[in-house]
């Protein structure tokens, strides 16, 4: 990225639309307004203007805004044109901008990357913005906005400031040991502060990975023997025909995924092939995939036919965190015996009697799934860690603090304590993007859309 480049992009949705927003950022943003509308509006105030191309022909009437740096989103001079959202209008404006000297289309995520480079956002806020763009449920939105607003970044910077203060005490003892007005015991208070910090950061790490799980969503696998009504159950939960349903056993061969919003929480439901012994090589592969996806799921719904005498058979070991017994097709069971035959659910196992055909019992099952998701994720408003990168940086910090405290438990070498505190502060700096982040920037920004 050349610092002298002025970048531009369509920042709103794909046309046609009611409004299209074209953003411009860089040292020549002011010139773009002068060239296309003949004036520069008063900073941060919208002005109605006629937008013209390089030949002076009118393109559209639009609202124009100017945000001088450094008090802008990117920290550079920025401009916006809020146009009518027709394809021809947007194409003409982008073509005109592309013909100006020193202008080029923005890369994906480049506006946000410039904001990071100019100190407008730290790295955790950038990640929060990315998550906010792709949030599909209310819980994901709350968590993402919290990070974008600085929940983790502020905490990390506060921790880092306290570490720097502790490090300053130790380094004062090292550098000015011969000075009469420097106390002998400065390492003790520094280690006491490090011990408190270590406890706070370690407590943040004990969160059952709720943040990462909320970003990815709860995975629920529907499994069971063939012809138990698994695909019908999937369609009933999804409220649409997501899976093919036939009376023939073995219809489902591959894993079908449906992404749902259950009471504001993200849930991915998997419809898997019927699990049984078979000589059909294609069905064998389907059974293998079914077992693998069920083993990796957060919850398995083991579906059996309530009308069959064998419906109470225990499911095979799946490796899932939780397993619920779903006795389907209760519409085929005599009304006076609506609780299907078979032993009761095992200790700690939920059991539900439903009919995917008529919908009987489905409200209770869906409500239970939503409650399970709510318990698994929590509100998302108090979660500090939402990515593995956050967790690794905080673990690195805790490990360095542990080494500093272990050195301080004996006759401490002050230079070793100082180095470990420095490494701990470095871990927090990597979290917010203060140090050594070039290797991860491409990974973070590659998933941004153009215009952000």
Secondary structure by P-SEA (a helix, b strand, c coil): ccccbbbbccccccccccbbbbbbbccaaaaaaaaaccccccccbbbbbbbbcccccccbbbbbbbbcccccccccbbbbbbccccaaaaaaaaaaaaacccbbbbccaaaaaaaaaaccccaaaaaaaaaaaacccaaaaaaaaaaaacaaaaaaaaaaaaaaaaaaaaaaaaaccccccccccaaaaaaaaaaaaaaaaaaaacccaaaaaaaacbbbbbccccccaaaaaaaaaacccccccccccccccbbbbbbbbcccbbbbbbbbccccccccaaaaaaaaaaaaaaaacccccccccccccccccccccccccbbbbbbcccccccccccccccccccccbbbbbbbcccccaaaaaaaaaaaaaaaacccccccccccaaaaaaaaaaaaaaaaaaaaacccccaaaaaaaaaaaaaaaaaaacccccccccccccccccccc
